[in-house]
Amino acid sequence: MSDVAGASFQERMAALLDKEAVADVIRRYAYGIDTRDEALVRACFDPDADIVGTVSSGPLRDYLPRLLEDVNGYGATMHQLGTQLIDVHGDRAAAKSYAVARHFRDPEGTEEVFVVGVRYDDSLRRDDGGGWHIVERHVVPIWRRTRAESEQR
């Protein structure tokens, strides 16, 4: 319920709780990637989710192992979420979330390899238990800066 004009207090509270629950799914995804917690990342998605990523695309069962293999090639990553727009309509939600993802060669984060700015365009669905899951994700690359580019400045 994105339009709260004329809504009751209970409806407005339900809308806020739904938006927070959707935002929490996206935060858990970022935390799961950065901590290499496959179970946490997988729990953010519907098992039949489709993803269009920056490196590969496909159904979750194919996409997630490739993503985790790629992420595990870095000593550390840090995803910082920024602006989010979330619209909830019943048991469906659309979310646009900006993120800056830093990728480091070493676990201590002293050797940055690259930084990327992306937008996650997500479609989510509420399951029968009331939990939200991403059913479709499109990762939109916005900018990318490598270490070599930074050192040239």
C-alpha positions in Angstrom: 0.0 0.0 0.0 2.0 2.9 -1.3 -0.8 5.5 -1.3 -1.7 6.0 2.3 -4.0 9.0 1.8 -7.3 8.2 3.5 -5.9 5.0 5.0 -6.6 4.1 8.6 -3.9 4.1 11.2 -3.7 0.3 11.1 -3.4 0.3 7.3 -0.6 2.9 7.5 1.2 0.9 10.1 0.8 -2.3 8.0 2.3 -0.4 5.0 5.3 0.7 7.1 5.9 -2.8 8.4 5.7 -4.2 4.9 8.2 -1.7 3.6 10.6 -2.4 6.5 10.3 -6.1 5.9 11.1 -5.7 2.2 14.1 -3.4 3.0 15.3 -6.0 5.5 15.4 -8.7 2.8 17.7 -6.5 0.8 19.9 -5.6 3.8 20.2 -9.4 4.6 21.3 -10.1 1.0 24.1 -7.5 1.3 25.2 -8.8 4.7 25.0 -12.4 3.5 27.2 -11.6 0.5 29.8 -9.8 2.6 29.9 -12.5 5.2 29.9 -15.3 2.6 26.7 -16.8 4.2 25.2 -18.8 1.4 22.2 -19.8 3.5 21.3 -16.2 4.3 21.7 -15.1 0.7 19.6 -18.0 -0.6 16.9 -17.2 2.0 16.4 -13.8 0.5 15.2 -15.3 -2.8 12.2 -17.3 -3.9 13.6 -20.7 -5.1 12.3 -20.0 -8.6 13.8 -16.4 -8.7 15.3 -15.1 -11.9 18.3 -12.8 -11.8 19.9 -10.5 -14.3 23.3 -9.7 -12.8 26.4 -7.8 -13.9 28.5 -10.9 -14.5 25.9 -13.6 -15.3 22.2 -14.1 -15.4 19.7 -16.9 -14.9 17.6 -18.8 -12.4 18.7 -18.7 -8.8 19.8 -22.3 -8.9 22.4 -21.5 -11.6 23.1 -17.8 -10.8 23.9 -18.1 -7.0 26.8 -20.6 -7.2 28.4 -18.5 -9.9 28.0 -15.3 -7.9 29.4 -16.9 -4.7 32.3 -18.3 -6.6 33.1 -14.9 -8.0 32.7 -13.2 -4.6 34.9 -15.8 -2.9 37.7 -14.7 -5.2 38.0 -11.5 -3.1 39.5 -11.3 0.3 36.6 -9.1 1.4 33.7 -7.1 0.0 31.5 -4.4 1.5 28.1 -3.5 0.2 26.7 -0.2 1.4 23.1 0.4 0.6 21.9 3.9 -0.1 18.6 5.3 -1.4 15.7 2.9 -1.5 12.3 3.3 -3.1 9.8 0.6 -2.1 6.2 0.2 -3.3 4.0 -2.5 -1.7 0.7 -3.6 -3.3 -0.8 -6.5 -1.3 1.5 -9.5 -1.5 3.7 -7.9 -4.1 6.4 -5.3 -3.8 8.8 -3.5 -6.1 12.1 -2.1 -4.7 14.9 0.0 -6.2 18.0 0.1 -4.1 21.2 1.8 -4.8 24.4 0.2 -3.5 28.2 0.8 -3.6 30.1 -2.5 -3.5 33.8 -2.4 -2.6 36.0 -5.4 -3.5 39.3 -6.0 -1.8 42.1 -8.5 -2.6 42.9 -9.1 1.1 40.6 -9.9 4.0 41.8 -6.8 5.9 40.5 -4.5 3.2 43.8 -2.7 2.6 44.1 -3.6 -1.2 41.1 -2.4 -3.0 40.6 -4.0 -6.4 37.5 -2.0 -7.6 34.4 -0.2 -6.4 31.1 -0.4 -8.3 27.9 1.5 -8.0 24.7 -0.5 -8.9 21.0 -0.3 -8.5 19.0 -3.4 -7.5 15.6 -3.5 -9.2 13.7 -6.1 -7.3 10.3 -7.7 -7.5 9.3 -9.4 -4.2 6.4 -11.6 -3.1 5.1 -12.3 0.3 4.9 -16.0 1.0 2.1 -17.8 2.9 4.0 -17.4 6.2 4.2 -13.6 5.8 7.9 -13.5 4.7 9.1 -11.6 1.7 11.4 -13.0 -1.0 12.9 -11.6 -4.1 11.3 -13.3 -7.2 13.1 -11.2 -9.8 16.2 -9.1 -9.6 17.9 -6.9 -12.2 21.3 -5.5 -11.2 21.8 -2.2 -13.1 25.5 -1.1 -13.3 25.8 2.6 -12.9 29.6 3.2 -12.5 32.8 1.3 -11.8 36.2 2.4 -10.6 39.3 0.2 -10.5 42.3 0.7 -8.3 44.5 1.6 -11.3 42.0 4.4 -12.2 42.1 5.8 -8.7 45.9 5.8 -8.6 46.1 7.9 -11.8 44.4 10.9 -10.1 
